[in-house]
Amino acid sequence: MEIQQGYSRVAKTLHWLIALLIFSEYFIGITIDNTGWKWLHFQVGSIILILVLCRIIWRITHVYPVMEPRLSRINKMMAHAGHHTLYLLMFLIPVSGLVLAFTKGVPLDLLGIHFEPLMKPLNYHTRHTIKEVHEYMANGIFYLALLHALAAIGHQFIHKIPILSRMLPKSWSKFIE
């Protein structure tokens, strides 16, 4: 495989689209009891899961840039751990949401496709536990994504290591140098 300096256009698009949807979904989720937007939360979560699966397939099948050599060993370890955790949460949060949706025992529509109940309804305590885990993971990804963004900004502007510019469109480079 060849060494690449920046991320591909597809990788960048998936990254920013998923990030935008995750932050939007987080705010839909924390206001869901007051807005009645459960249907929107479910649809956006399903789209996130599809995009994350596309992103994982793209990542496996395409060349990605090597880790910035000027980063310290501990920074590289933290970056790997953070990325793996983000990918895990990007997958598990929508899956846990789907489990909650499909275990209500009622028909539902997912991206225009009608589904009859796939499972018997779970008891209250089990559903409540799954819902709490779903919410804890959502809080976790929100704060981990913020930390991820702050780390990229800090490396770019304080340490002068071009981490952020590798993930931004090339046309934006004049604004961050």
JOWOCOR-V189686 format. One record per run of one state. SS is the DSSP state (2 for helix, 1 for strand, 0 for the rest). FROM is the first residue (numbers start at 0). TO is the last residue. If there is no record, write none. Layout:
BEGIN
[[SS FROM TO] [SS FROM TO]]
END
This chain:
BEGIN
[[0 0 7] [2 8 29] [0 30 30] [2 31 34] [0 35 36] [2 37 60] [0 61 71] [2 72 101] [0 102 106] [1 107 109] [0 110 111] [1 112 114] [0 115 122] [2 123 156] [0 157 162] [2 163 165] [0 166 168] [2 169 175] [0 176 176]]
END
